[in-house]
Amino acid sequence: MTERSRAAPPTRDAERATRNAQRATRNPEPGPRNSVDVLGVRVDDVTYAEALGVLLQAIEARVPHVVTTPNPEFVMLARRDASFRAVLNRAALNIPDGIGLILAARLAGAGLREHVQGTDLVLMLAEASARLGYRWYLLGGRGDVAHRAARALSARFPGLLVAGATAGSPRRDDDAATQAAIRAAGRVDVLLVAYGAPQQELWLDRNLADLEIPVGIGVGGVFDYFSGAVPQPWRWRRQLALPVFAALALGHAVRRRLRRG
């Protein structure tokens, strides 16, 4: 399936993403970066410009990069699930998506310079991709939401080429069939996977290198948002984990300081 945009008025999200992407791509900085350990999960200290630079460089080099968007809910799940924690810690890029991570890093005495929201980074990458001719594939969601999200993204960003979209399956037994569907679309530069955590990260960890796709991003419920089905539902859900997460982060920081003292 090929989706190209028709003339459509820009949305506020598209306008903001375009402005941010234009600023970020003037001087993308994909070089060495620091990271912070937040309750056992590596979170990379990157700005929007640096994160976008990492993605653009990966596409040009054709080097597979698994990108995750840690938030307090991710970290709490990773504390209980060692396999998920391992996948997060070997991902190529873990952006500081949740504001709770910024606070936890400060408690630990380490700063994260910018709150890099995954949704905004994806929109920035869409703007850059439309200009640079990169091809996208959307995987996941329920029913035909991936197709509807593809049409919506193409309308927001004239010139964005979505090579294909399918619900697919997060099950390991279905990996071969899902890979075959993606390969049938031809060259793919950016793969968005919307199975929710931890399924989407586990899927990317298993499959991205085999597919030889440079950028794979776990995006949760973002297809519903892009398609207009819901107004960013994940934001309020993420806040539910904050009180427990804050208590854990504070306790962890206190214990570390006591050991040092």
QUIVEN-V994840 format. One record per backbone hydrogen bond with DSSP energy under -1.0 kcal/mol. NH is the residue of the N-H (numbers start at 1). CO is the residue of the C=O. Records with the same first field share a line. If there is no record, write none. Layout:
BEGIN
NH=CO ; CO
END
This chain:
BEGIN
3=162
15=11
16=12
17=13
18=14
19=15
20=16
21=17
22=18
23=19
24=20
25=21
36=43
38=41
41=38
43=36
44=94
45=34
46=44
51=47
52=48
53=49
54=50
55=51
56=52
57=53
58=54
59=55
60=56
61=57
62=58
63=58
65=214
67=216
68=93
75=71
76=72
77=73
78=74
79=75
81=77
85=81
86=82
87=83
88=84
89=85
90=86
92=66
93=66
95=68
97=95
98=70
101=98
103=99
104=100
105=101
106=102
107=103
108=104
109=106
110=105
116=96 ; 114
121=117
122=118
123=119
124=120
125=121
126=122
127=123
128=124
129=125
130=126
131=127
132=128
133=129
134=129
136=161
137=190
138=164
139=192
140=166
141=194
145=142
148=144
149=145
150=146
151=147
152=148
153=149
154=150
155=151
156=152
157=153
160=157
162=3
163=136
166=138
174=171
175=172
178=174
179=175
180=176
181=177
182=178
183=179
184=180
185=182
186=183
189=135
190=135
191=215
192=137
193=217
194=139
200=196
202=198
203=199
204=200
205=201
206=202
207=203
208=204
211=207
212=208
213=208
215=189
216=65
217=191
218=67
219=193
222=219
225=221
226=222
227=223
228=225
229=224
230=224
232=230
237=233
238=234
239=235
240=237
241=238
242=239
245=241
246=242
247=243
248=244
249=245
250=246
251=247
252=248
253=249
254=250
255=251
256=252
257=253
258=254
259=255
260=256
261=257
END
